[in-house]
Amino acid sequence: MPTGFLISAVRLPSIATAIAFSPSGEFLATTHVGSLAIHLWSNRSQFRTIPVRRINEEDIFTAIKDLMIECKGGYACVAMLAGFGIIAFRDPCGIRPVGMAVREISGVVGGNDYLFSSESVVADAAGFTNWEDCKAGRPFACKTLYSVC
């Protein structure tokens, strides 16, 4: 890879029914067969250097902060990032809910299962405790399976 900044193709999750760029060219919006959602793709590499290395916690929180500045309205996101862990965040106004609960893994000292959901009733039904709402505009991060978030 000579530069690390050129993307000549993108593979979409399913057949796109519509594709449109934002006026600045920074975002690509797509709609897909079998989906009611609009998918937004950010092309930050046009506006700043994107290093070709493993991302760290600072990179992740900077990207989430940038997303919250650009996106308007209500949203909640839970994502698993390879080599990092799980992140969850919600819009700065707290319109869409998301929270986390914990359940001890029996037989594993210090081991926990984590559950992320929009409603605490899901955690209760699955035997999880210590429900905590994600504060508006403040992301959660679980770095490993056996650590406290």
URLIN-V646831 format. One record per pair of residues at least 4 apart in sequence whose ideal C-beta (glycine too) atoms are under 8 Angstrom apart, sorted by the first residue. I is the first residue (numbers start at 1). J is the second residue. Records with the same first field share a line. If there is no record, write none. Layout:
I: J + J
This chain:
1: 52
4: 50 + 51 + 52
5: 45 + 49 + 50
7: 45
10: 28 + 41
12: 16 + 30 + 32 + 39
13: 32 + 39
14: 32 + 33 + 34 + 35
15: 32 + 33
16: 30 + 31 + 32
17: 31 + 32 + 33
18: 29 + 30 + 31
19: 28 + 29 + 30
20: 28 + 29 + 30
21: 25 + 27 + 28 + 29
22: 26 + 27 + 28 + 29
25: 43 + 46
26: 42 + 43 + 44 + 46 + 47
27: 40 + 41 + 42 + 43 + 70
28: 40 + 41 + 43
29: 38 + 39 + 40 + 41
30: 38 + 39 + 41
31: 35 + 37 + 38 + 39
32: 37 + 39
35: 39
40: 71
42: 67 + 70
44: 48 + 50 + 66
45: 49 + 50
54: 83
55: 59 + 60 + 81 + 83 + 84
56: 60
57: 61 + 84 + 141 + 143
58: 62
59: 63
60: 64 + 81 + 84 + 87 + 141
61: 65 + 139 + 141
62: 66
63: 67
64: 68 + 87 + 89 + 139
65: 69
66: 70
67: 71
68: 89 + 91 + 92 + 137
71: 75 + 91
73: 91 + 95
74: 91 + 93 + 95 + 96
75: 90 + 91 + 95 + 96
76: 88 + 89 + 90 + 91 + 96 + 97 + 98 + 118 + 134
77: 87 + 88 + 89 + 90 + 98
78: 86 + 87 + 88 + 98 + 116
79: 86 + 87 + 88
80: 85 + 86
81: 85 + 86 + 87
84: 141 + 143
85: 141 + 142 + 143 + 144
86: 114 + 116 + 140 + 141 + 142
87: 139 + 140 + 141 + 142
88: 98 + 100 + 116 + 134 + 139 + 140
89: 98 + 134 + 137 + 138 + 139 + 140
90: 94 + 95 + 96 + 97 + 98 + 134 + 136 + 137
91: 95 + 96 + 136 + 137
92: 136 + 137
93: 136 + 137
94: 135 + 136 + 137
96: 118
97: 118 + 119 + 133
98: 116 + 117 + 118 + 133 + 134
99: 116 + 117 + 118 + 120 + 123 + 131 + 132 + 133 + 134
100: 114 + 115 + 116 + 131 + 132 + 134 + 140 + 142 + 149
101: 114 + 115 + 117 + 120 + 123 + 128 + 129 + 130 + 131 + 132
102: 112 + 113 + 114 + 115 + 128 + 129 + 130
103: 112 + 113 + 115 + 126 + 127 + 128 + 129
104: 111 + 112 + 113
105: 111 + 112 + 113
108: 146
110: 146
111: 145 + 146
112: 145 + 146 + 148
113: 128
114: 142 + 149
115: 122 + 123 + 126 + 128
116: 140
117: 122 + 123
118: 122
120: 124 + 131
121: 125
122: 126
123: 128 + 129 + 131
124: 128 + 131
134: 138 + 139 + 140
140: 149
141: 149
142: 147 + 149
143: 147 + 149
